[in-house]
């Protein structure tokens, strides 16, 4: 006759083996995913480095001089516009009394 303790022990061992097989399968999948992610990250880092290096060479060879001059000219235009706007505001403020809307009486119809 089989005792209850033997059946319960066998059941616990069987469930433990099923659980462990699930754990092992999950770990295998995780390790496979980790290795694929690692290779993907390696590809991204190498690709990013190569892309950055290629763009840097292209920039220094063809874009650095013209872009630098364009930025200098853009700053000069901005400074000139700020100076002109300041002078315009100062002129308007100094001549504020001379700049008035026309009198309301002029717009009233004659009787």
Backbone as a ProteinNet text record, in pm:
[ID]
protein_1_A
[PRIMARY]
XXXXXXXXXXXXXXXXXXXXXXXXXXXXXXXXXXXXXXXXXXXXXXXXXXXXXXXXXXXXXXXXXXXXXXXXXXXXXXXXXXXXXXXXXXXXXXXXXXXXXXXXXXXXXXX
[TERTIARY]
83.1	0	88.4	49.8	126.8	71	161.4	119.2	94.3	17.5	-14.5	110.1	202.8	325.6	407.2	408.2	482.3	417	286.6	215.4	235.3	222.2	238.4	382.8	479.6	619.2	644.1	588.9	604.9	537.5	420.8	350.6	430.3	486	567.3	691.3	753.6	871.9	833.6	722.3	676.7	645.7	574.3	544.5	672.7	764.7	893.1	969.8	963.5	1032.5	967	832.6	762.6	798.6	796.9	831.6	975.7	1066.9	1207.5	1225.6	1151.4	1162.3	1112.6	1004.3	956.2	1060.6	1123	1225.6	1343.4	1385.3	1498.5	1462.9	1342.4	1301.6	1296.9	1247.1	1243.5	1384	1474.1	1612.2	1679.9	1650.7	1708.2	1657.7	1526.2	1469.4	1529	1543.7	1601	1745.9	1823.8	1963	1970.6	1882.1	1879.8	1841.4	1740.9	1700.2	1812.3	1880.1	1990.4	2103.7	2135.9	2243.4	2202.2	2075.8	2032.7	2030.6	1989.4	1993.5	2136.9	2225.2	2365.3	2423.2	2391	2441.5	2376.5	2248.9	2181.7	2244.8	2275	2340.2	2479.5	2551.2	2684.1	2673.7	2574.9	2553.3	2515	2430.1	2388.9	2506.3	2589	2703.8	2802.5	2832.7	2926.5	2868.1	2740.4	2676.5	2671.6	2642.7	2641.4	2778.7	2880	3016.3	3054.8	3025	3060.8	2982.7	2854	2773.5	2826.4	2857.2	2909.8	3044.5	3129.5	3261.4	3248.1	3161.7	3140.4	3083	2982.9	2924.7	3026.9	3110.2	3213.1	3313.4	3356.4	3449.1	3383.2	3257.8	3185.3	3167.4	3133.9	3112.5	3241.3	3351.5	3475.7	3529.6	3499.6	3552.1	3469.9	3336.4	3251.8	3164.4	3126.8	3028	3084.2	3200.5	3247.7	3268.8	3339.7	3366.4	3240.9	3159.6	3038	2938.1	2922.5	2827.4	2875.8	3005.5	3062.7	3040.7	3068.2	3046.9	2899.1	2812.1	2668.1	2621.5	2671.4	2632.9	2685.5	2807.8	2861.9	2777.5	2739.1	2655.3	2517	2462.4	2332.2	2337.1	2443.7	2459.5	2474.1	2550.7	2567	2434.4	2353.3	2221.2	2132	2135.4	2053.4	2095.2	2225.9	2273.9	2230.3	2243.4	2201.8	2052.1	1970.4	1825.7	1788.8	1858.6	1830.8	1866.4	1979.5	2018.5	1915.8	1872.6	1772.1	1639.1	1597.1	1471.1	1481.2	1597.1	1615.9	1610.5	1676.6	1672.9	1531.1	1456.5	1318.5	1232.2	1246.4	1168	1204.7	1332.1	1375.2	1321.6	1323.9	1271.4	1121.1	1048.6	903.7	875.9	951.1	929	959.9	1066.3	1101.1	999.9	939.9	844.2	700.8	675.3	543.7	436.1	469.9	370.2	333.9	423.4	395.1	310.8	315.6	241.5	111.6	5	-125.1	-228.5	-333	-439	-511.8	-575.2	-649.4	-763.6	-804.2	-909	-1041	-1119.5	-1247.4	-1344.4	-1330.1	-1421	-1412.8	-1304.1	-1289.6	-1377.4	-1404.2	-1481.6	-1632.3	-1673.3	-1817.4	-1873.1	-1990.3	-2045.9	-2085.2	-2076.5	-2114.6	-2266.5	-2316.2	-2462.2	-2515.6
-116.8	0	124.3	225	347.2	445.9	505.6	601	738	815.3	950.8	1037.4	1018.6	1098.5	1070.1	942.8	908.9	972.2	969.2	1028.8	1181.4	1241.1	1386.2	1426	1346.2	1375	1361.2	1255.1	1236.2	1350.4	1392.8	1503.2	1633.5	1656.4	1777.9	1773.3	1656	1642.7	1664.1	1606.1	1622.5	1768.9	1835.7	1976.7	2060.4	2022.8	2092.4	2075.7	1954.4	1931	2011.2	2016.9	2095.9	2243.1	2289.6	2428.4	2458	2367.4	2388.2	2385.3	2300.4	2298.1	2430.1	2485.3	2616.4	2724.7	2716.2	2814.7	2803.7	2682.1	2661.6	2710.4	2679.7	2726.1	2878.8	2942.4	3087.6	3145.5	3083.5	3131.7	3116.4	3004.4	2985	3092.7	3120.7	3224.1	3359.9	3384.6	3512.3	3525.5	3417.5	3424.4	3445.3	3380.7	3400.8	3545.1	3596	3734.5	3829.4	3798.7	3883.1	3883.5	3767.2	3763.2	3836.8	3825.6	3898.8	4049.1	4088.8	4229.9	4280.6	4195.8	4235.3	4255.5	4164.8	4180.9	4301.8	4327.4	4444.4	4572.7	4575.1	4692.8	4712.3	4604	4613.6	4671.5	4625.9	4677.1	4825.2	4863.7	5002.8	5092.4	5047	5128	5142.9	5033.1	5040.8	5125	5104.6	5183.4	5330.6	5361.2	5500.4	5563.8	5489.1	5541.1	5567.3	5471.7	5487.1	5603.5	5614.4	5725	5859.2	5868.2	5992.4	6029.9	5932.6	5959.4	6005.4	5938.1	5977.2	6118	6149	6283.2	6387.5	6353.7	6447.2	6478.1	6376.7	6399.3	6484.9	6453.3	6530.8	6675.3	6693.8	6828.9	6910.3	6853.8	6930.5	6954	6866.3	6881.6	6980.5	6975	7051.5	7158.7	7141.6	7230.6	7329.9	7302.9	7383.6	7529.9	7555.3	7693.2	7770.1	7720.2	7794.8	7809	7705.2	7713.4	7812.9	7815.4	7909.4	8053.1	8079.4	8213.7	8251.6	8156.6	8185.2	8219	8148.3	8178.1	8313.7	8348.5	8480.4	8590.1	8572.2	8672.1	8681.7	8567.5	8567.7	8644.2	8625.5	8699.6	8848.9	8883.3	9024.8	9087.5	9015	9066.6	9085.2	8991.5	9003.9	9124.4	9145.3	9260.9	9390.2	9396.4	9516.1	9541.7	9437.2	9454.4	9499.8	9451.6	9494.5	9641.9	9683.4	9824.6	9912.7	9872.4	9951.4	9957.2	9845.2	9843.3	9932.7	9932.6	10019.6	10166.7	10200.5	10339.3	10380.7	10291	10322.5	10345	10260.8	10277.1	10407.3	10439.8	10563.9	10685.4	10681.1	10791.9	10809.4	10699.7	10707.3	10762.3	10721.7	10768.6	10918.4	10963.7	11105.2	11192.3	11142.9	11220.9	11175.2	11127.1	11072.7	11181.7	11302.3	11409.2	11455.4	11440.3	11481.4	11378.4	11254.6	11147.5	11127.4	11188.5	11175.1	11139.7	11070.9	11042.6	11171.6	11173.7	11294.3	11322	11442.1	11483.2	11414.5	11386.9	11321.2	11416.5	11546.9	11645.7	11647.4	11610.9	11612.1	11505.8	11400.1	11290.2	11308.2	11408.1	11428.2	11498.3	11457.9	11520.6	11666	11742	11884.1	11896.2	11998.2	12015.6	12094.9
0	0	0	-84.2	-96.3	4.3	77.4	180	118.8	190.3	146.2	136.1	228.1	226.4	100.7	56.6	-64.7	-187.5	-194	-306.9	-307.5	-191	-184	-216.6	-173	-205	-355	-415.9	-560.1	-637.2	-590.6	-655	-642.4	-525.7	-506.2	-594.8	-605.2	-690.6	-837.2	-878.5	-1016.6	-1047.6	-958	-977.4	-975.6	-891.4	-887.2	-1017	-1074.8	-1201.2	-1313.9	-1313.1	-1414.4	-1398	-1273.7	-1247.6	-1290.7	-1258.1	-1294.3	-1446	-1514.3	-1660.1	-1718.7	-1660.9	-1705.1	-1676.9	-1560.7	-1526	-1621.6	-1649.6	-1740.2	-1880.4	-1926.6	-2058.3	-2063.3	-1955.9	-1950.2	-1950.2	-1875.3	-1872.5	-2008.3	-2076.1	-2209.6	-2304.7	-2297.6	-2382.7	-2346.1	-2214.1	-2171.5	-2216.8	-2206.4	-2250.7	-2401.5	-2475.7	-2620.6	-2653.1	-2581.3	-2601.4	-2562.1	-2451.2	-2407.2	-2508.7	-2563	-2662	-2789.6	-2828.9	-2947.7	-2920.4	-2799.3	-2765.3	-2758	-2707.2	-2699.7	-2839.2	-2930.4	-3066.4	-3133.8	-3104.2	-3158.8	-3105	-2976.6	-2918.7	-2976.9	-2996.4	-3056.2	-3197.3	-3272.9	-3408.1	-3404.7	-3310.6	-3300	-3261.1	-3168.1	-3125.8	-3239.9	-3306	-3419.5	-3532.3	-3561.2	-3666.5	-3631.4	-3504.4	-3461.6	-3470.8	-3433.3	-3442.1	-3586.8	-3673.8	-3815.7	-3876.6	-3842.9	-3895.3	-3846	-3717.8	-3662.2	-3721.8	-3740.2	-3797.9	-3943.1	-4018.2	-4158.3	-4167.6	-4083.1	-4084.5	-4041.2	-3942.2	-3898	-4007.3	-4080.2	-4191.5	-4298.1	-4331.7	-4432.7	-4386.6	-4259.4	-4207	-4213.2	-4164.6	-4162.8	-4303	-4393.6	-4528.7	-4611.2	-4600.8	-4691.9	-4625.8	-4500.3	-4440.4	-4339.6	-4282.3	-4169.9	-4208.9	-4317.3	-4359.3	-4396.3	-4489.1	-4526.3	-4412.3	-4331.9	-4220.6	-4116.3	-4092.8	-3997.3	-4045.2	-4171.4	-4225.4	-4223.1	-4254.1	-4251.5	-4110.5	-4011.1	-3873.2	-3829.1	-3870.6	-3837	-3901.2	-4026.6	-4093.8	-4031.4	-3988.7	-3923.1	-3790.7	-3714.7	-3588.9	-3617.7	-3721.4	-3756.8	-3797.8	-3874.4	-3914.3	-3792.8	-3698.6	-3577.6	-3495.1	-3480.1	-3403.9	-3472.5	-3604.6	-3678	-3662.2	-3670.3	-3654.2	-3513.7	-3413.9	-3276.2	-3259.6	-3316.2	-3307.2	-3377.3	-3497.4	-3570.5	-3495.8	-3437.3	-3362.2	-3239.2	-3172	-3055.6	-3096.7	-3206.2	-3254.3	-3293.3	-3357.9	-3395.8	-3272	-3173.1	-3049.5	-2979	-2975.1	-2911.7	-2987.3	-3119	-3200.7	-3177.2	-3175	-3151.5	-3012.3	-2913.3	-2776	-2763.9	-2830.1	-2821.7	-2894.4	-3000.6	-3078.2	-3055.4	-2934.8	-2903	-2905.6	-2862.7	-2859.7	-3000.2	-3092.8	-3230.6	-3304.3	-3257.7	-3324.3	-3247.8	-3298.8	-3233.8	-3339.6	-3299.3	-3396.6	-3432.2	-3546.4	-3583.8	-3486.8	-3483.8	-3391.1	-3427.6	-3327	-3348	-3416.1	-3391.7	-3449.3	-3601.1	-3655.5	-3800.8	-3868.3	-3794.5	-3853.9	-3837.7	-3761.7	-3743.9	-3867.5	-3912	-4032.5	-4006.9	-4108.8	-4098.1	-4094.8	-4022.5	-4012	-4125.2
[MASK]
+++++++++++++++++++++++++++++++++++++++++++++++++++++++++++++++++++++++++++++++++++++++++++++++++++++++++++++++

